[in-house]
Every structure is written in structure tokens, then in C-alpha cells.
Amino acid sequence: MRGWRRSIPVAVVPVVLAVVGNLATSTVQVSAGWWPPVVWTATGVLGLAAVAIGVRDTAAPPSITTRPNDLDDAADWLARALRERYVQAEEQRRVQAPAALLLRFRPASEELLDHWPNIRRARPGADPGPLRLAGNSADIAKIYSRIPSGRLVVLGEAGAGKTVLVTRLALELLGRRRPGGAVPVVLDARSWDPAGPLRDWMAEQLAHDHPELAASAGPDRPSLAARLVGGGHVWPVLDGFDDVPPRLRKLAIEQMNLAASVPLVLTSRAAEYAATVADGSVLAEAAGIELQGLTATDLDHYLPRTSRPSPPATHTDHGGWGPVLARLRRRGTDPAAATLAAALTTPLMVYLARARYSDNGHDPAELLDRDRFPTADDVRQHLLAAFVPAVYRHPSAGGWTAEAASRWLTGLARYAGGSRSGDLAWWQLRDQVPRTVRVLGCGAVHGLAALLTVTLLTVLFSHFGGRGDAVLRPGLALSGVVALVGGLYTGWPARGAPPTRTHVGVRGRLRDQVRDFVIVFFLAKAFFLPLKVILLAAGGWSLAFAFGTVPSIAVALSTAITVILLRSVEVPAEPELVSSPHASLRSSRRSALLRSGVVTLACVVGVGGAFGAFGGVTVGLVAAGLAVPARLAHVLTCTAWGSWSTLTRPYLAVTGRLPWRAIRFLDDARQRGVLRQAGPVYRFRHEELRRRLAGAVVP
């Protein structure tokens, strides 16, 4: 509690004092029958509430000290955070429950690798020969330690367990790591643009997944993530090299070779990697292993332990899987068993079979039906299609049925397929709303805000004996123009504003703030000079003063206050850097409220103060209230949270593309193993599953 109080900007203090003082004055005036103070009072309360809500969340963002001698402590913190994340990933994939499915591998073809003297970093003229790299997942850390260069390529077909293997490797390396040592970090290679250096991308991804590392020690200092990478504290594990666009893969190899001193692990499908290095441009100093398919013995040791024990009276060998496994052992003379054995050669397919049959109590004997499954690919497609109904067999907390979940996930799979990164980011789903709907929705918000402002002006003119209709008629026309312009400006772009995080704190000296205030004030006031000249020529000094001088002072004062206050609200260069989608949404909401509240308070003091000084207290109070509709329209249409809450989420729910509690549904899908989380976004657990859900043919 004390921390966020100390972090309130000094510039906010006079604003708060002004609000409190005028609230007392307004109370006296309301008791005397004056209505305008009610508008100003509501404006001040809304502004203060928005600032309070925003400060509560954003004043003390997670951080790690950035002193140069604390890099070892930061690396230790990162190691603890990653260990927890990787353990959760294994639990979600059920890698160790009830027992680990051993993944065997053999040395990759030497045609795909560098020379052994380079891999082993032998002295000139020496040829130590190849390393012994054959083994299984239980020995992966020991085998990896044999590679002097620390560079390894892991090859395998889709679903072969490459991600599972390197996650297990990262966990074991973390277990052996000493304080201050390098930290193995699994990074998704598909988001890498090889046009930039490998280390820069590593730092960006590290900050993306761990926003605590995005802070820097100053404007000219790199982020803590960049310093960890530059100091050799990060050990990259690049997962999914085959997901990098084909035209960029060779460039990616070149970038990794430029950073030959960096130990790394790379995973890829064998065919895609072989095509990339076909001309001999292999990954420098990298050894290679290739995952082998599962055998009937592997299935015999694993699948029976995943099914429920049979009652003694009906006990059969291995329960439900017993007869199936017995036929697999005789697959040489059983075509149906040979087909099934060919389908269950990858951990992904075994996991899908477990979800469909072991977890649901269904009889796996149907997989041996030659009429239904004449080929191994037919078995794979059946298991992929049955996965979502299997994991949604029990009603969720949100009441979503398997049919509804399948429909929503199908739409998301098609959407993710059109994105290079495959991300499912809540703020990017805005492009699923048709442009016409976006323009009309945003235009309605801006038009309503303008109409409210015109209504206040009409009442103000009527209260002082003027003709309200003189303001109302042109005001209605102006509202239409504002609706059209605002709708096109905020609704036409497919991508809206990204989510933001703000950090409230005092920045700069008071003398500098005063200097900047004066500069901004007179610059803003100068924009009104042409208008004042025109008014002076048309109606004399009184008209120029009433409609030129007073508004110019009001706008200039509120603009200067706004600039000074918002300079104390620090927005990171990568605004979406948060640890989870829920945190991203909450942070974006409170950031929008904070920034909007600051601007509203500035308008209360600037506009209300200027008009009040020349037109009296009542005029100033009502003029201050005119700022509310515009700020509300800005929050609802120009921020990620506002666009999601008022446009994207309602449209997707009404059209049946997602449930109303969309974020909760996505998190539920993550817990069921359909999606996985990567920082503030979700991704499908496996590309083959995404393709099946999207209706594409899985190669």
C-alpha cells in the first residue's frame, strides 16, 4: 500500500486539492438550487476514480533490480520461473502420468551436420570422430553434455515428441544448473524474423514471456532481458524451425551461424531441415539426433497403465487395451494390427488415443476395424477428430458442450492458420468484426458523445437566457459529422490499438516540468491565433474574446496539464508485454482508465478554470463537464480494452463465434490440453491438431 502512494506523481497533488476544494463549493451551490455543479462534481469524481483504479494496478508493476551486478540474481529468478512453467507444461501434456513414454533417438544423417572436428571443437589437424548420440529421453541431458559446442539439432516427424524432448532437456539442465549459470529457455521459432540478429530476437521474446525483464536502468540502457542475453546467461532452445517460412529458413541458419559462440538446441521436421541445408549450409558446430517411431513394445509398456483397472470378475490382460496390444504383437500376420501400429508411432497419436479410450472408458478395439480404418492416416484423422469431444466429455464450469466447443475452436483454428505466428490474441480478434460493423459501432459511440456534449451546451445557453435551439440545430449536424469521422478513423483499421501497461511515477525535475508546461501552453494557444484574427475582423474585440481568447486559454491550459501528467505515465515500447491473457486484459483496462482519468482531471482544471475565471463559477463548472463524453468515447473506441469490451466481444458472442466469456473459454481449453499459453497469447497445442480442426488435410 505504501509503495503505490509514494509513486503518485507530484503533478497530481494540486489537481486533487483543486477537486476537493471545488467539491465543497459545489455542495453549497447545489443546496442553494444551482444544478450545474452536479455536472462538475460527477466529472471530478469520475476522473479521481479512474486515476485511483489505474494507479492501484499500474503503480507497482513487477520488476527485478537492474543494477549491473545483479544479473546473476535475475538469471536465478528466471531459472525458478521457467522451471515452474516447464513442470506445468509436462503436467498439461501428462508426460509423467502415470509414467513417462520413453522417446528413442538415433544420430541424424551426417549429410545434415557440420564436420565432427567442428562439433567437438578439436584442435587443428585432429579428427576425434563422431560422438555416441543414440539413446532415449531419460538420457537426453547426459547425451547433450557430450557435445562440446553445446549445439544440437533435434529432428522428427510431426507429433514425434520434439517439444516434449527439449522441454525435458531444459528441465534437467535447470536441475543441474549452478547459481548464476546459463538458463535454458524454450523459444517458439515461428515468431522469429531472421532479418534481425538472433540475440535481439531472443531478448524480445524473453521480455515478451517475462515482462519483469523488460525494464531498463535508464533511457540509454538496454533492458534486463537484453543484458541477460548479451551476458551469456540465456541458453536458447528454438522449437519449431520448420514453422519458419521456407524463404527465411536459410537466412535463419546464417544468423545462427553468425552467433556460433551461442550454444543452442533447434527442433525441426526432418524433411524441412534437410531441404534447407541441401546445399551444404548446415548449422555450424551442431550435432544432430532424429527421433524414432514408437514400437509395439513401447505401447505395451505404456497404454495399459493409462486405462482404469478392470474389476476382478471381468479382468482381462491389460484391461481394455489388452486384446488390442495382443494383436499388435502379432501385426506381421494381422493387417488391421499393422495399420494401427503404423498410426501409433508418435507420442501425439498415443496421447490422442489415451484421451479417447483410456480416459473415457471406450473400447479401443474399434481401431482394428478395417472397414472404418483401411489406412493408418484414417486412424490418425479419427483420433484427431475425436480429441475435442473426448476432452469436453464432462461439462465445464462455463457450461460449454463438446459441440459448441468444437465449433468455436474450429473458427479459432482457421483464424490462427492465417497468422504467421499462430497466436490467438484477444486484442487482435478485432479483425474478425466486419469493417462495416466496426465503422457503425465506433461511429455510434462518437456520435452519442457529441450529442451529449451538444445537449449540455444547449442547457447551458438556455440557463443563461440564450436561445438553446440556436446551439441545438447546428450541434445535431455536428454530431453527425463527428459520428462519421470518428467511425471511419477508429473503425476502419482492422487492427486497433495494442494493450498497454502504464507505470506511474515521478520523472524529471520540477524545473523541467515547469519549463515544458510553459512551452506546451503557448504552443497550444498559438493554434487559436488565426481564429481570433478572423473573429476580430468579423465582430470586434468582444466576439474575439468570448469565442477566441477564452477557449484558447482553456484548451492550452488543459493540454499543458495533460502533457505533464501523461509524461509521468510511462508506457513500455512493447505494450503487450504481460505474463498472461488475463493480466493483459486487466492491465489494458486499468491503463485506459488511468490515462483517461488524468486527461479528464486536466480538462476539469484547465477548461473549468479558464471559463470560470471569465464567465463565473457556474460557467466554469458546466464547461468542465463537457470533457466527459469525449473522454468516454476515446476509452471505448481507441484503446484495446474498450474496443474488446464494446465491439469485438459482443460481436463474436452475438454471431456465435465465441462465448460471451471468451477469455475464460480459452483458458479452459488450455487446461484441457487443446491450447497452450505463450505470454499474453494462446496457441494451439500442436499444428496437426489445428489443421484438423480447421478442416485442412493433415500431411
C-alpha positions in Angstrom: 0.0 0.0 0.0 2.8 2.4 0.9 4.6 1.8 -2.4 1.8 3.0 -4.7 1.2 6.0 -2.5 4.8 7.1 -2.9 4.6 6.6 -6.7 1.8 9.1 -7.3 3.2 11.9 -9.5 3.8 15.3 -7.8 1.7 16.9 -10.6 -1.4 15.1 -9.5 -1.4 16.6 -6.0 -2.6 20.1 -6.9 -5.2 18.6 -9.2 -6.6 16.5 -6.3 -6.5 19.6 -4.0 -8.4 21.6 -6.6 -11.0 18.9 -7.0 -11.5 18.5 -3.2 -11.9 22.3 -2.7 -14.3 22.7 -5.5 -16.4 19.7 -4.4 -17.1 21.6 -1.1 -18.1 24.7 -3.1 -20.3 22.6 -5.3 -22.1 21.1 -2.3 -23.0 24.6 -1.1 -24.3 25.7 -4.5 -26.3 22.5 -5.0 -28.1 23.1 -1.7 -29.0 26.6 -3.0 -30.7 25.2 -6.0 -27.9 25.5 -8.6 -27.8 22.5 -10.9 -24.5 23.0 -12.9 -22.2 22.0 -10.0 -23.7 18.5 -10.2 -22.1 18.1 -13.7 -18.7 19.2 -12.5 -18.9 17.1 -9.3 -19.7 14.0 -11.3 -16.8 14.8 -13.7 -14.3 15.2 -10.8 -15.4 12.0 -9.1 -15.2 10.0 -12.4 -11.7 11.4 -13.0 -10.5 10.6 -9.5 -12.0 7.1 -9.6 -10.3 6.4 -12.9 -6.9 7.5 -11.6 -7.3 5.6 -8.4 -8.2 2.3 -10.2 -5.4 2.7 -12.7 -2.8 3.7 -10.1 -3.7 0.7 -7.9 -2.7 -1.7 -10.6 0.0 0.1 -12.6 1.9 2.0 -10.0 4.0 -1.0 -8.9 4.5 -3.3 -11.9 6.6 -6.4 -11.4 10.2 -5.7 -11.6 13.6 -7.0 -10.9 16.5 -4.8 -9.9 18.5 -3.8 -12.9 21.8 -3.0 -11.2 24.7 -4.4 -13.3 26.0 -6.7 -10.5 22.5 -8.3 -10.1 22.4 -10.1 -13.4 23.2 -13.4 -11.6 20.2 -12.8 -9.3 18.0 -12.1 -12.3 19.2 -15.3 -14.0 18.4 -17.3 -10.9 14.9 -15.8 -10.8 14.4 -16.7 -14.4 15.5 -20.2 -13.8 13.0 -20.6 -11.0 10.2 -19.2 -13.1 11.0 -21.4 -16.1 11.3 -24.5 -14.0 7.7 -23.9 -12.8 6.5 -23.2 -16.3 8.1 -26.4 -17.8 6.8 -28.6 -15.0 3.3 -27.2 -15.7 3.8 -27.9 -19.4 4.6 -31.5 -18.7 1.7 -31.8 -16.3 -0.6 -30.4 -19.0 0.8 -32.9 -21.6 0.6 -35.6 -19.0 4.2 -36.6 -19.8 4.9 -38.2 -16.5 1.4 -39.5 -15.7 1.3 -42.3 -15.0 4.8 -43.0 -16.4 7.0 -41.3 -18.9 6.7 -42.5 -22.5 10.3 -43.1 -23.5 11.3 -41.4 -26.7 14.2 -43.1 -28.5 16.5 -41.3 -30.9 19.5 -42.1 -33.1 22.2 -39.9 -34.7 21.0 -37.8 -37.6 22.4 -38.3 -41.0 25.9 -36.8 -41.3 24.9 -35.1 -44.5 22.8 -32.7 -42.5 25.6 -31.9 -40.0 28.8 -30.0 -39.7 32.2 -31.7 -39.6 32.9 -33.6 -36.4 36.1 -31.7 -35.6 34.0 -28.5 -35.6 31.3 -30.0 -33.5 33.8 -31.3 -31.0 35.9 -28.2 -31.3 39.1 -30.2 -31.8 42.4 -28.5 -32.4 43.6 -28.1 -36.0 44.6 -31.3 -37.6 42.8 -33.5 -35.1 39.8 -35.7 -36.1 38.2 -37.2 -33.0 35.4 -38.9 -34.9 31.7 -38.9 -34.2 30.0 -38.8 -30.8 27.7 -41.5 -29.4 24.4 -39.8 -29.5 21.9 -42.7 -29.6 19.7 -43.0 -26.5 16.3 -42.2 -25.1 14.6 -39.3 -23.4 15.7 -40.5 -20.0 19.4 -39.9 -21.0 18.9 -36.7 -23.1 20.8 -34.4 -20.7 23.7 -36.8 -20.3 24.0 -37.2 -24.1 23.7 -33.5 -24.6 26.6 -32.8 -22.2 28.8 -34.8 -24.6 28.6 -32.1 -27.2 31.4 -29.6 -26.6 29.8 -26.9 -28.8 26.5 -27.2 -27.0 24.7 -27.1 -30.3 22.2 -29.8 -31.2 19.5 -30.3 -33.9 16.5 -32.5 -32.9 14.7 -33.9 -35.9 11.5 -35.8 -36.1 8.1 -36.0 -37.9 5.0 -34.1 -36.8 4.0 -35.2 -33.4 7.1 -37.2 -32.8 7.7 -35.5 -29.4 10.4 -32.9 -30.2 8.8 -30.3 -27.9 8.4 -32.9 -25.2 12.0 -33.9 -25.5 13.6 -30.4 -25.4 11.3 -29.4 -22.5 12.6 -32.5 -20.6 16.1 -31.5 -21.6 15.5 -27.9 -20.3 14.2 -29.2 -17.0 17.1 -31.5 -16.4 19.6 -28.7 -17.3 17.8 -26.4 -14.9 18.1 -29.1 -12.2 21.9 -29.3 -12.8 22.4 -25.6 -13.1 24.5 -23.7 -10.6 23.6 -20.2 -9.3 24.5 -17.6 -11.8 24.8 -20.1 -14.7 23.1 -20.0 -18.1 19.4 -20.6 -18.2 17.9 -22.9 -20.9 14.9 -21.0 -22.4 12.5 -22.7 -24.9 11.5 -20.2 -27.6 9.0 -20.5 -30.4 11.0 -20.1 -33.6 7.9 -19.3 -35.7 7.9 -15.7 -34.4 11.5 -15.0 -35.4 12.2 -12.7 -38.3 15.7 -13.7 -39.3 16.3 -10.3 -40.9 17.4 -9.2 -37.4 20.2 -10.7 -35.2 19.4 -13.8 -33.2 20.4 -12.1 -29.9 18.0 -9.2 -30.4 15.1 -11.6 -31.1 16.0 -13.7 -28.1 15.9 -10.6 -25.8 12.5 -9.6 -27.3 11.0 -13.0 -26.7 12.4 -13.2 -23.2 10.8 -9.9 -22.4 7.6 -10.9 -24.1 7.2 -14.0 -21.9 8.6 -12.4 -18.8 7.6 -8.7 -18.6 9.6 -8.4 -15.4 12.7 -8.5 -17.6 11.5 -5.7 -19.9 12.6 -2.9 -17.6 15.8 -0.9 -18.2 18.0 1.0 -15.9 17.6 4.2 -17.9 16.8 5.7 -21.3 20.2 4.7 -22.7 20.5 1.3 -21.0 19.3 -1.9 -22.6 16.6 -4.0 -21.0 17.4 -6.6 -18.4 16.4 -9.3 -20.9 18.9 -7.9 -23.4 21.7 -7.8 -20.8 21.0 -11.4 -19.8 21.2 -12.5 -23.4 24.3 -10.4 -24.1 26.0 -11.7 -20.9 25.6 -15.3 -21.9 23.0 -16.1 -19.2 20.5 -17.4 -21.8 20.7 -20.8 -23.4 18.2 -20.8 -26.3 16.1 -23.8 -27.3 14.5 -22.9 -30.6 11.4 -25.0 -31.1 9.6 -25.3 -34.4 12.2 -24.3 -37.0 10.0 -25.9 -39.7 7.3 -23.3 -38.9 9.6 -20.5 -40.1 8.6 -19.5 -43.6 10.6 -21.6 -46.2 12.1 -18.4 -47.8 13.5 -17.3 -44.4 15.0 -20.6 -43.2 18.3 -20.3 -44.9 18.6 -16.8 -43.6 17.9 -18.1 -40.1 20.7 -20.6 -40.4 23.0 -17.8 -41.5 22.0 -15.7 -38.4 22.6 -18.7 -36.1 26.0 -19.3 -37.7 26.9 -15.6 -37.1 26.3 -16.3 -33.4 28.3 -19.5 -33.4 29.5 -18.9 -29.9 26.0 -19.3 -28.6 25.1 -22.9 -27.5 21.6 -23.7 -28.7 19.1 -26.5 -29.4 17.0 -26.5 -32.6 14.0 -28.7 -33.4 12.6 -29.2 -36.8 10.8 -31.8 -39.0 13.4 -33.8 -40.8 12.3 -33.1 -44.4 12.1 -29.3 -43.9 15.5 -29.2 -42.3 17.1 -31.4 -45.0 15.7 -29.1 -47.7 17.1 -26.1 -46.0 20.7 -27.4 -45.7 20.7 -29.3 -49.0 23.4 -27.0 -50.5 25.7 -27.7 -47.5 24.9 -24.6 -45.5 24.4 -26.6 -42.3 24.1 -25.2 -38.8 27.7 -24.6 -37.6 29.1 -26.9 -35.0 25.8 -28.6 -34.4 25.4 -32.3 -33.8 22.0 -33.9 -34.6 19.7 -36.6 -33.5 16.5 -38.0 -35.0 13.5 -39.3 -33.1 12.4 -42.8 -33.9 8.8 -44.1 -34.0 7.2 -45.9 -31.1 7.1 -49.7 -31.2 4.6 -52.2 -30.1 6.7 -52.8 -27.1 6.6 -49.1 -26.1 2.8 -49.2 -26.4 2.6 -52.4 -24.4 4.6 -50.8 -21.6 2.6 -47.5 -21.6 -1.0 -47.8 -22.7 -2.2 -50.4 -20.1 -1.2 -48.1 -17.3 -3.3 -45.3 -18.6 -6.6 -47.2 -18.5 -8.8 -48.0 -15.5 -8.2 -51.3 -13.7 -10.7 -53.9 -14.6 -12.8 -55.5 -11.8 -11.5 -58.9 -10.8 -14.6 -60.7 -12.2 -14.0 -59.3 -15.7 -10.3 -58.9 -15.6 -8.5 -59.4 -18.9 -4.9 -59.0 -19.9 -4.1 -55.2 -19.6 -7.8 -54.3 -19.3 -9.4 -52.6 -22.4 -6.1 -52.3 -24.2 -5.2 -56.0 -23.6 -6.7 -57.6 -26.7 -5.6 -54.7 -28.9 -2.0 -54.9 -27.7 -2.0 -58.7 -28.1 -2.9 -58.3 -31.8 -0.2 -55.6 -32.2 2.4 -58.1 -31.1 1.2 -60.3 -34.0 1.0 -57.5 -36.5 3.1 -59.4 -39.0 0.2 -61.6 -39.8 -2.6 -59.2 -38.9 -3.2 -56.3 -41.5 -5.5 -54.4 -39.2 -2.9 -54.5 -36.4 -0.2 -53.4 -38.8 -2.3 -50.4 -39.8 -2.9 -49.4 -36.2 0.7 -49.9 -35.3 1.7 -47.6 -38.2 -0.7 -44.9 -36.8 0.5 -45.1 -33.2 4.2 -44.4 -33.9 4.2 -40.8 -32.5 3.5 -39.6 -28.9 0.9 -37.2 -30.2 -1.2 -40.1 -31.6 -0.7 -42.1 -28.5 -1.9 -39.2 -26.4 -5.0 -38.8 -28.5 -5.7 -42.5 -28.2 -5.4 -42.2 -24.5 -7.8 -39.2 -24.3 -10.3 -41.0 -26.5 -10.2 -44.5 -25.0 -8.4 -44.7 -21.7 -9.8 -41.5 -20.2 -13.4 -42.2 -21.4 -13.6 -45.9 -20.9 -14.3 -46.6 -24.6 -13.3 -49.8 -26.2 -10.1 -49.3 -28.3 -10.9 -52.5 -30.2 -12.8 -50.3 -32.8 -9.4 -49.1 -34.0 -8.9 -52.5 -35.5 -11.9 -52.2 -37.8 -10.5 -52.5 -41.3 -13.7 -51.2 -42.9 -13.7 -48.0 -40.9 -9.9 -47.5 -40.9 -8.3 -49.0 -44.0 -5.2 -46.9 -43.7 -3.0 -45.5 -40.9 -4.0 -42.0 -42.0 -7.7 -42.9 -41.4 -6.8 -43.8 -37.8 -4.9 -40.6 -37.3 -7.8 -38.5 -38.6 -10.2 -40.4 -36.4 -8.1 -39.7 -33.3 -7.7 -36.1 -34.2 -11.5 -35.7 -34.7 -12.3 -37.5 -31.5 -9.9 -35.4 -29.3 -12.1 -32.4 -28.6 -15.3 -34.4 -27.8 -13.1 -36.6 -25.6 -11.6 -33.7 -23.5 -15.0 -32.0 -23.3 -16.8 -35.1 -22.2 -17.5 -33.5 -18.8 -19.4 -30.2 -18.7 -17.2 -27.3 -18.0 -17.7 -24.5 -15.4 -19.0 -22.3 -18.2 -21.5 -25.0 -19.3 -19.9 -25.4 -22.8 -20.8 -28.5 -24.6 -18.5 -30.5 -26.8 -20.4 -29.5 -29.9 -20.2 -25.8 -29.1 -16.5 -26.0 -28.1 -15.7 -27.8 -31.4 -17.5 -25.1 -33.4 -15.6 -22.3 -31.6 -12.3 -24.0 -31.7 -12.8 -24.6 -35.5 -13.2 -20.9 -36.1 -10.1 -20.1 -34.0 -8.1 -22.8 -35.8 -8.9 -21.2 -39.2 -8.1 -17.8 -37.8 -4.8 -18.9 -36.4 -3.9 -20.6 -39.7 -4.0 -17.2 -41.4 -1.4 -15.8 -38.9 2.3 -16.4 -39.3 2.8 -16.6 -35.6 -0.4 -18.8 -35.0 -1.2 -16.5 -32.0 -4.7 -16.2 -30.5 -4.5 -12.7 -29.0 -7.7 -11.2 -27.7 -6.9 -7.7 -28.9 -6.2 -9.0 -32.5 -9.6 -10.7 -32.8 -11.0 -7.2 -33.7 -10.2 -8.0 -37.3 -12.9 -10.8 -37.1 -15.5 -8.0 -36.9 -16.6 -6.8 -40.4 -15.4 -3.3 -41.3 -19.0 -2.1 -41.7 -19.9 -3.2 -38.2 -16.7 -1.6 -36.8 -17.4 1.8 -38.5 -21.0 1.8 -37.5 -20.3 0.8 -33.9 -17.4 3.3 -33.4 -19.4 6.0 -35.2 -22.4 5.4 -32.9 -20.2 5.9 -29.8 -18.6 9.1 -31.1 -21.9 10.4 -32.3 -23.5 9.8 -28.9 -20.6 11.5 -27.1 -21.0 14.6 -29.4 -24.8 14.6 -28.8 -24.3 14.6 -25.1 -21.9 17.5 -25.4 -24.3 19.4 -27.5 -27.1 18.8 -25.0 -25.0 20.2 -22.2 -24.2 23.3 -24.3 -27.9 23.7 -25.1 -28.9 23.5 -21.5 -26.1 26.0 -20.6 -27.3 28.5 -23.2 -30.9 28.2 -22.1 -30.0 28.6 -18.4 -28.4 31.9 -19.1 -31.3 33.3 -21.1 -29.9 32.4 -24.6 -31.6 30.5 -27.4 -30.9 26.9 -26.8 -32.2 25.9 -30.3 -29.5 28.1 -31.8 -27.0 25.7 -30.5 -29.0 22.5 -30.8 -29.6 22.6 -34.5 -26.0 23.0 -35.7 -25.0 20.8 -32.8 -27.1 17.9 -34.2 -25.4 18.4 -37.6 -22.0 18.5 -35.9 -22.8 15.2 -34.1 -23.4 13.5 -37.4 -20.1 14.7 -38.7 -18.3 13.6 -35.6 -20.0 10.2 -35.8 -18.9 9.8 -39.5 -15.3 11.0 -38.9 -14.9 9.1 -35.6 -16.4 5.9 -37.0 -14.1 5.9 -40.1 -11.0 6.9 -38.1 -11.4 4.4 -35.3 -13.4 1.6 -37.0 -11.8 1.4 -40.5 -8.4 -0.1 -39.5 -8.6 -3.9 -39.0 -6.0 -3.8 -36.2 -6.8 -1.5 -33.3 -4.5 -0.2 -30.5 -2.5 -2.9 -28.7 -2.9 -3.4 -25.0 -0.8 -1.1 -22.8 0.8 -1.1 -19.4 1.4 2.1 -17.6 3.8 2.8 -14.7 3.0 5.8 -12.6 6.0 7.6 -11.1 7.8 10.9 -10.9 10.0 11.5 -13.9 12.2 14.6 -14.3 12.9 17.6 -12.1 10.2 20.1 -11.1 12.1 22.9 -13.0 12.0 20.9 -16.2 8.3 20.2 -15.8 7.5 23.9 -15.3 9.5 24.7 -18.4 7.7 22.1 -20.5 4.4 23.3 -19.2 5.1 26.8 -20.4 6.2 25.7 -23.8 3.2 23.4 -24.4 0.8 26.1 -23.1 1.9 28.8 -25.5 2.3 26.4 -28.5 -1.3 25.2 -28.0 -2.5 28.7 -27.5 -0.8 29.8 -30.8 -3.1 27.4 -32.8 -6.0 29.7 -32.0 -4.4 32.9 -33.4 -5.9 32.5 -36.9 -9.3 32.0 -35.4 -9.0 35.1 -33.1 -7.9 37.2 -36.1 -11.0 36.1 -38.1 -13.3 36.8 -35.1 -11.7 40.1 -34.5 -12.3 41.1 -38.1 -15.9 39.9 -38.1 -17.2 41.1 -34.8 -14.7 43.1 -32.9 -12.9 42.6 -29.6 -15.9 41.2 -27.6 -16.5 38.4 -30.1 -12.8 37.5 -30.4 -12.5 37.5 -26.6 -15.6 35.3 -26.0 -15.0 32.7 -28.7 -11.3 33.0 -29.2 -9.4 34.1 -26.2 -11.3 32.2 -23.5 -11.4 28.9 -25.5 -7.7 29.2 -26.4 -6.7 29.6 -22.7 -8.9 26.7 -21.7 -7.6 24.3 -24.4 -4.0 25.4 -23.9 -4.2 25.0 -20.1 -5.8 21.6 -20.3 -3.3 20.4 -23.0 -0.3 21.5 -20.9 -1.6 19.8 -17.8 -2.4 16.7 -19.8 1.1 16.5 -21.3 2.8 17.0 -17.9 0.7 14.4 -16.2 1.0 11.8 -19.0 4.7 12.1 -19.1 4.6 10.5 -15.6 2.7 7.6 -17.1 5.4 5.5 -18.7 4.3 3.1 -21.5 6.8 0.4 -22.5 7.9 0.1 -26.1 6.3 -3.4 -26.2 2.9 -2.7 -24.6 1.7 -6.2 -24.8 4.5 -7.5 -22.5 2.5 -9.2 -19.8 2.5 -12.7 -18.4 -0.9 -13.9 -19.3 -4.0 -13.0 -21.4 -5.9 -12.3 -18.1 -3.2 -10.0 -16.9 -3.0 -8.3 -20.3 -6.8 -7.6 -20.3 -6.7 -6.3 -16.7 -3.7 -4.1 -17.3 -5.1 -2.7 -20.5 -8.4 -1.8 -18.8 -6.7 -0.1 -15.8 -4.2 1.7 -18.1 -7.1 3.1 -20.2 -8.9 4.3 -17.1 -5.8 5.8 -15.6 -4.8 7.8 -18.7 -8.4 8.8 -19.4 -8.8 9.9 -15.8 -5.7 12.0 -15.9 -6.9 13.8 -19.0 -10.3 14.3 -17.6 -8.9 15.9 -14.5 -6.7 18.1 -16.6 -9.8 19.2 -18.5 -11.6 19.9 -15.3 -8.8 22.2 -14.1 -7.9 23.7 -17.5 -11.3 24.2 -19.2 -13.3 24.7 -16.0 -10.7 27.1 -14.6 -10.4 29.2 -17.8 -14.2 29.5 -18.4 -14.8 30.0 -14.7 -12.3 32.9 -14.4 -14.0 34.8 -17.2 -17.6 33.7 -17.0 -18.2 32.8 -13.4 -18.2 29.7 -11.3 -21.3 28.2 -12.9 -20.0 28.6 -16.4 -16.7 27.0 -15.4 -18.3 24.0 -13.8 -20.5 23.2 -16.8 -17.6 23.7 -19.2 -15.6 21.3 -17.2 -18.3 18.7 -17.6 -18.1 18.9 -21.3 -14.9 16.8 -21.2 -16.6 13.7 -20.0 -18.3 12.4 -23.2 -15.2 12.9 -25.4 -13.0 11.0 -23.0 -15.5 8.2 -22.7 -15.7 7.9 -26.5 -11.9 7.7 -26.6 -11.7 4.9 -24.0 -14.4 2.8 -25.7 -13.0 3.1 -29.3 -9.3 4.0 -29.1 -8.0 1.5 -26.5 -7.6 -2.3 -26.7 -9.8 -2.9 -23.7 -12.5 -0.5 -24.9 -12.6 -2.0 -28.4 -12.7 -5.5 -26.9 -15.5 -4.7 -24.4 -17.8 -2.7 -26.6 -17.2 -4.1 -30.1 -15.2 -7.4 -30.5 -16.5 -9.4 -27.6 -20.2 -8.6 -28.2 -20.0 -9.2 -31.9 -18.2 -12.6 -31.5 -20.8 -13.6 -28.9 -23.9 -12.5 -30.8 -22.7 -14.2 -34.0 -21.8 -17.4 -32.2 -18.1 -17.4 -33.0 -17.1 -17.3 -29.3 -19.0 -17.5 -26.0 -19.6 -14.3 -24.1 -16.9 -15.3 -21.5 -14.3 -15.7 -24.3 -11.2 -15.4 -22.2 -12.5 -17.9 -19.7 -13.3 -20.3 -22.5 -9.8 -20.0 -24.0 -8.2 -20.6 -20.6 -10.5 -23.7 -20.1 -9.3 -25.0 -23.5 -5.7 -24.6 -22.3 -6.4 -26.5 -19.1 -7.9 -29.3 -21.2 -4.8 -29.5 -23.4 -6.2 -28.1 -26.6 -4.4 -24.8 -26.4 -1.2 -23.7 -24.7 -0.2 -20.3 -23.3 2.7 -18.2 -24.5 2.8 -15.0 -22.5 -0.3 -12.9 -23.3 -1.5 -15.1 -26.2 -2.8 -18.6 -26.7 -1.7 -21.1 -29.4 -2.9 -24.5 -30.4 -1.0 -27.3 -28.7 0.0 -28.9 -31.9 -0.1 -27.7 -35.6 -1.5 -31.0 -36.7 -4.4 -30.7 -34.3 -5.0 -27.1 -35.5 -5.1 -28.2 -39.1 -7.6 -30.9 -38.4 -9.9 -28.5 -36.5 -9.6 -26.0 -39.4 -10.7 -28.7 -41.8 -7.4 -28.9 -43.7 -5.8 -32.1 -44.8 -3.0 -33.1 -42.5 0.1 -34.0 -44.5 
